[in-house]
Amino acid sequence: MKFQATHTISSAANPKFKFLLSLEKSKFRKEQQMAMVEGEKEIEMAIAAQVKFHSVYFLSDLASPNLLKQIQQASPQAEFIEINDALFSKISYRESTGGIIACVYSKQHTLKNLNLPENSLVLIVEGVEKPGNLGAILRTADACGIDAVIACQLPTDLYNPNIIRSSLGTVFTVPIAIGTNTETQEWLKTHGFKTLCTNLHEASDYHQSDYKGNIAIVVGTEATGVSEDWIKFADQNIKIPMLGKIDSMNVSVAAAIVLYEAKRQRGF
């Protein structure tokens, strides 16, 4: 049975379509406190995280009626806008979208909004500039079941479509806070965290460290690593042994190695 749309549009000049196009711009996303979500898996993750939907643009001959009904049940106030192939191709980032693009309300990602249990495991991500890397880190964080990711000195918009896509929607499911280095370090001190900083120099092998209790693990960019701010602040510097020719690896891979060691020691 065909899903009943709230509106049907066929012109790129339509204000509703112009609104969707505007969400490609970071400044507009921040002003509207919204994000654009493309892909069935990503939308399912947003529903699971109880994200509120503003509007849904879909192709009637491709979109899953069941998924559209799930969105409608989760966000009864959302508009459902049927568009044609020509309009969909103007906004779609990829071919395998399931024929649905949604506008959702973004969350507030402040440190004070983090509500963590005792003996928390937190990942600090400093200055990671590539959306694909941050998205992969969020997938790892979700897979590990860690308590939070804190993004420091974030040079990109958390709701960049590439982050949403590369995270497979885990940007909605992982508790995330955004702060400066100073704010985050004060927060860690206040909450009694031991901080382990990834660093190639004057560091112990990562598997020799104790990851029990309130633990924060800090990773940085491949190009420059973590800053001196964190190296000086950390209780301990840790490193992953590099046995080949290169002296660094992808930050999402490094985060996964250390986080799974932490989870192993904590009994998964």
C-alpha positions, -999 to +999 in steps of 0.1 A: +000+000+000+014+034-010+024+057+018+004+089+018+025+121+015+018+153+032+030+172+001+041+164-034+066+187-051+083+186-085+101+220-088+135+229-074+121+263-068+097+250-042+106+265-008+105+231+009+131+218-015+152+249-012+152+243+026+165+208+021+193+220-002+203+246+024+210+219+049+240+210+028+257+241+043+272+238+078+262+273+088+225+267+079+225+234+098+238+251+129+213+280+126+184+256+122+199+230+147+191+203+121+209+177+101+202+159+069+201+121+071+204+098+040+201+060+039+179+034+056+204+023+082+212+058+092+175+067+095+169+035+115+197+045+139+181+080+143+148+065+151+164+041+177+181+072+193+147+089+195+158+118+173+129+140+163+122+143+125+113+176+110+105+164+074+111+134+051+116+136+014+111+103-005+106+086-038+073+067-037+085+039-060+116+032-040+111+042-003+101+015+022+065+022+034+073+004+066+103+027+073+082+057+065+055+045+089+082+040+116+093+076+112+057+088+113+050+068+145+082+082+161+076+118+149+039+124+142+045+161+135+069+154+106+060+164+071+063+137+044+072+152+010+071+131-021+096+142-048+106+130-082+138+114-094+152+146-108+149+164-075+162+134-055+193+132-076+201+169-069+204+163-032+213+126-029+250+119-020+249+083-032+228+058-051+219+033-023+198+056-001+166+036-001+148+066-016+146+086+016+163+117+029+152+131+062+157+164+081+161+158+118+167+180+148+202+179+162+210+173+198+229+195+223+264+182+228+277+199+259+299+184+286+273+192+312+248+171+294+268+139+297+253+116+322+278+088+328+279+058+351+307+051+376+339+036+361+333+052+328+353+047+297+356+078+275+374+086+242+388+121+237+392+129+200+413+160+194+413+179+161+403+151+138+396+170+106+385+143+082+348+135+085+353+099+074+378+093+102+355+108+129+326+087+115+347+056+117+357+064+153+320+068+162+313+033+147+341+019+168+328+037+199+293+022+194+308-013+187+328-011+219+299+002+239+320+030+255+303+056+276+310+087+256+331+104+229+343+140+236+354+159+205+379+187+212+389+214+189+365+200+163+373+216+130+341+203+112+304+202+119+294+171+138+264+167+115+284+169+083+266+144+060+300+125+055+302+120+093+266+107+095+272+084+065+306+070+076+294+066+112+264+045+098+242+067+120+260+060+152+265+098+155+229+096+169+235+066+193+268+074+209+268+100+238+289+128+223+301+161+239+320+189+222+344+212+240+378+229+240+408+212+254+407+234+285+370+228+292+374+190+287+404+188+310+386+207+337+357+183+333+379+152+335+396+166+367+362+174+383+349+138+376+380+120+387+393+105+354+427+090+347+438+102+313+459+080+289+473+099+259+484+082+227+519+094+219+549+078+202+575+093+226+582+086+262+552+062+263+545+027+275+530+001+253+492+004+254+486-032+266+508-026+297+484+001+311+456-004+336+422+006+321+400+001+352+381+029+368+372+063+352+394+062+321+398+088+293+418+078+262+430+106+240+437+103+202+447+130+177+453+134+140+477+112+120+496+142+108+505+157+142+491+134+168+478+149+201+488+184+211+512+193+239+482+203+259+472+167+263+506+152+266+513+175+295+479+169+311+478+131+308+485+108+337+503+084+313+513+083+276+507+051+257+518+039+223+509+012+199+541-006+187+548+001+151+566-028+135+568-017+099+582+012+080+556+038+090+553+055+123+515+061+124+482+045+115+447+057+108+433+074+140+401+053+139+422+021+138+444+033+167+413+041+187+399+007+181+430-011+192+433+008+225+395+007+232+392-030+228+422-036+251+404-014+276+372-033+272+391-067+275+406-056+308+372-045+320+356-078+311+337-066+280 
